Every structure is written in structure tokens, then in C-alpha cells.
């Protein structure tokens, strides 16, 4: 007879990595983990509306497969038996992909997107799909097809977006891992608003076979997790060059397996630059005060923690022009068929593109190069840069975006996102890290930024900074609680 198998899911397996090791050792079954996942979704999703499509039957078949493989003594891949949720702009074979649009409620793809294929090959159990703004454009997760996803710390407030459903699901412990994507902050904003970790890699680290523009800082896909180590583990899978990854012209040669183990970094050896607004971008007084408080708490933990004068105030206008270019390549085949009420965020950008000259786009690319070089110069002297995650704390989701920030009118759906969109323009890797809560009990997050293509080193630094939270509750990841 084989060894006895523990089919319960003990509460002390608190990370994806720990659960995966327990499954591989037979201390925990994949089906038990799936049962726990489905029970948590049933308990909290009716309030939060993060998961919009469940696939329990196929998920159970996948979990049972990995349990059988373990009982046979087969070596299991990195994520074997671990439940994962997929942002609903990424195809999962046999599960509908809606893009948050009522026009696609019956769209069921026959094949996986590359990111999903790599997750499945690594043993991940695909549980379902997560909510997003229509066509994944915007930083408030509300759409006409499924409604709003609420913040797990206050469901009346926004969870951010566009990877909002994934961020909420991970924060509320529906799954330990979920996928996201990022144009101007779509991984980082929900991570900051939900109190979790997300990673926007250097462009080209994670293959994106579905991109419509050959070379761009936009359309980046990435992991969302409860801690840095789990995000890195997931990255080691989704950044793999197998299963079509080489079809993405931006996917340069890379050994993704190195992300399974991070370096041990002593924060006392690091030189870190800090900025509350990157030279004067729109950031609320509340956010600046929260950020300064966190930097004071980190004072003395590094070789240097220096306020810097990095100026990226030209980046938002560059971003507005460059995203127009991307939108035309993404939507030109269907734009003339859009109805009048079609996704206003998408239409606003696409219509602006029709009025923009080629010369304006070319000038924006030159200005982008100047900003990239400016950021490069900073990292000649520092290991990392710390800035706020978002320019304002979570607002009520009934607003598409905050109407004003400290009395300044917010003009469009991108005008309040400058702290994230500016980093998209320069293309550096970014870890979104939680750092406690504000006075209302809402999560506060920061962006930890590194030199271009220093992704492994940056994740290692992020893990070290994350560990500092163990010594100060104001720096630790907040855990949401749910009432009756």
C-alpha cells in the first residue's frame, strides 16, 4: 500500500510555495487545496465580485490529475496542484473570455493564451476568471457586464484596476496566485489598493504572444501574489520561453528558472533613492504624508535612503501619446463597428489618436528616450527607487476616477495615474509592495523600482524590504477581515 495522504488543508500552509511543497511531499492533496479555494470563493465573492467565471469541474479534474501523478511517484512541476485565477483578458481553453464586455459573454476560446499554457504546463489548476474594466482599460474595476469589484477592506471603494479582480481575489485569499496585465499601472494599482504584491517586469521578460505592437513598454503581463517569493515563483513559470514564448519578438533569451530562488540581500548594504511625486506629479497631500511616514520608519535600515530630485513630469503627456499609438494597432480592425456606448475609456483614447499627427508621436518617442536616460543616470548611484504606489488612496467605486485631488480637477481616466504611467514610459521593472494601512484602514502601497533588466536583483531587494515589515506593523501587509 502507498503512504497515507492528508486530505485536509491545514491553516499553516500560508504561502503558495509552502502549499506546493506540501502537495509534492504528500502532506496535502491538490483536491483539498481546491476545495478550500472554492469554499473561500463561495464565502467572500458574493460581497466582492472578484471572480466572474468559475470552472470547478475542469479544475477538479486538473487537481485530481496531479494527485494521481504524485501517488505514482512522478516528479511534479513547480506549481503542481496550486489554484490560480486568470484575468479575463487572457484566454483559458474551455472557459469563457469576456474582456468585461457584454459583447463577449459567449466567447469560449479553444486554446490557452501563452501565459495560461505555461501555468497549466507547470501544474497550476485554473479555477476561473477575474473581473476587469471593459476591455481592460481603466483603473477602476467596473463594467456593464458584471458590475463593480469592491475593495476587500471596504467594498464600497475601488480596488483599482485593471487587474482588480485578480488583486481582490489574492488579497481575500481566494487563491494565492493570480495573473494580471499592465499598461499604465494595471498590476501595480490594484496591488497597492488591495495590500498585495505584484510585479511589472522589464518589457520582454514575460512573453506576450498576443501583443499587437512588436516593441512597446505596454501590454506587459505579470504575477500577483501575497508575498514577493510567491510572485517570483509564479514569474519563473510565466517567463519561461517554452510553449510559444519565442513567438513574442520582445522575449529576449532568458533562463526563467533563476526566479525560483532569490538572493539573500542585506538592506544595510543598499542605497535607495526616494521621491514622493517624481518632480511634481499629481499626488495627494494624504498620500505624501503616508509615504513620508513609511520612509521615516525605514530610516536607518539602509546604507542610504536619500530624497532625490528625479523629474518625470514630462512622462504623463508622453504616455498619453504613446498609448494612442498602441490603441490604434490594437483596435483598428474593429473601431468602426463600435456602438456609441462602447467602452468610454477605450473610445476616448482611440478618438484622440485619430486627431494626433505622426510628428507628435515621433516627438513623444524622442522625449521618452530622454526620460529613460534620466532614469538610467539615477541608477548609476542607487540600487533602487521607492515612490508611492498610487497618487491617491482608494475612492468610492461609483466614480470612474476621483473627480478631484486636493481641489485639482482630474480631467480624464488617466490623469490620476501618473505615478504608475510614468514608470511605464521609462520601462523599468517595478515591484508593488504593501506597507500597512491608512487611518481609514485601507491599504497603502509603494513601488520599488530597479534598473532596467535587473528583475532578479530587484525581486531579491523587494523580499528584503518586505521582511522589514515583520518588525513594524505599519510596514506589513494588511489582512482584510469580513463581517457577517
C-alpha positions, 0 to 999 in steps of 0.5 A, a space after each residue: 500500500 502507498 503512504 497515507 495522504 492528508 486530505 485536509 488543508 491545514 491553516 499553516 500552509 500560508 504561502 503558495 510555495 509552502 502549499 506546493 511543497 506540501 502537495 509534492 511531499 504528500 502532506 496535502 492533496 491538490 483536491 483539498 487545496 481546491 476545495 478550500 479555494 472554492 469554499 473561500 470563493 463561495 464565502 467572500 465573492 458574493 460581497 466582492 465580485 472578484 471572480 466572474 467565471 468559475 470552472 470547478 469541474 475542469 479544475 477538479 479534474 486538473 487537481 485530481 490529475 496531479 494527485 494521481 501523478 504524485 501517488 505514482 511517484 512522478 516528479 511534479 512541476 513547480 506549481 503542481 496542484 496550486 489554484 490560480 485565477 486568470 484575468 479575463 483578458 487572457 484566454 483559458 481553453 474551455 472557459 469563457 473570455 469576456 474582456 468585461 464586455 457584454 459583447 463577449 459573454 459567449 466567447 469560449 476560446 479553444 486554446 490557452 493564451 501563452 501565459 495560461 499554457 505555461 501555468 497549466 504546463 507547470 501544474 497550476 489548476 485554473 479555477 476561473 476568471 477575474 473581473 476587469 474594466 471593459 476591455 481592460 482599460 481603466 483603473 477602476 474595476 467596473 463594467 456593464 457586464 458584471 458590475 463593480 469589484 469592491 475593495 476587500 477592506 471596504 467594498 464600497 471603494 475601488 480596488 483599482 484596476 485593471 487587474 482588480 479582480 485578480 488583486 481582490 481575489 489574492 488579497 481575500 485569499 481566494 487563491 494565492 496566485 493570480 495573473 494580471 496585465 499592465 499598461 499604465 499601472 494595471 498590476 501595480 494599482 490594484 496591488 497597492 489598493 488591495 495590500 498585495 504584491 505584484 510585479 511589472 517586469 522589464 518589457 520582454 521578460 514575460 512573453 506576450 504572444 498576443 501583443 499587437 505592437 512588436 516593441 512597446 513598454 505596454 501590454 506587459 503581463 505579470 504575477 500577483 501574489 501575497 508575498 514577493 517569493 510567491 510572485 517570483 515563483 509564479 514569474 519563473 513559470 510565466 517567463 519561461 520561453 517554452 510553449 510559444 514564448 519565442 513567438 513574442 519578438 520582445 522575449 529576449 533569451 532568458 533562463 526563467 528558472 533563476 526566479 525560483 530562488 532569490 538572493 539573500 540581500 542585506 538592506 544595510 548594504 543598499 542605497 535607495 533613492 526616494 521621491 514622493 511625486 517624481 518632480 511634481 506629479 499629481 499626488 495627494 497631500 494624504 498620500 505624501 504624508 503616508 509615504 513620508 511616514 513609511 520612509 521615516 520608519 525605514 530610516 536607518 535600515 539602509 546604507 542610504 535612503 536619500 530624497 532625490 530630485 528625479 523629474 518625470 513630469 514630462 512622462 504623463 503627456 508622453 504616455 498619453 501619446 504613446 498609448 494612442 499609438 498602441 490603441 490604434 494597432 490594437 483596435 483598428 480592425 474593429 473601431 468602426 463597428 463600435 456602438 456609441 456606448 462602447 467602452 468610454 475609456 477605450 473610445 476616448 483614447 482611440 478618438 484622440 489618436 485619430 486627431 494626433 499627427 505622426 510628428 507628435 508621436 515621433 516627438 513623444 518617442 524622442 522625449 521618452 528616450 530622454 526620460 529613460 536616460 534620466 532614469 538610467 543616470 539615477 541608477 548609476 548611484 542607487 540600487 533602487 527607487 521607492 515612490 508611492 504606489 498610487 497618487 491617491 488612496 482608494 475612492 468610492 467605486 461609483 466614480 470612474 476616477 476621483 473627480 478631484 485631488 486636493 481641489 485639482 480637477 482630474 480631467 480624464 481616466 488617466 490623469 490620476 495615474 501618473 505615478 504608475 504611467 510614468 514608470 511605464 514610459 521609462 520601462 523599468 521593472 517595478 515591484 508593488 509592495 504593501 506597507 500597512 494601512 491608512 487611518 481609514 484602514 485601507 491599504 497603502 502601497 509603494 513601488 520599488 523600482 530597479 534598473 532596467 533588466 535587473 528583475 532578479 536583483 530587484 525581486 531579491 531587494 523587494 523580499 528584503 524590504 518586505 521582511 522589514 515589515 515583520 518588525 513594524 506593523 505599519 510596514 506589513 501587509 494588511 489582512 482584510 477581515 469580513 463581517 457577517 
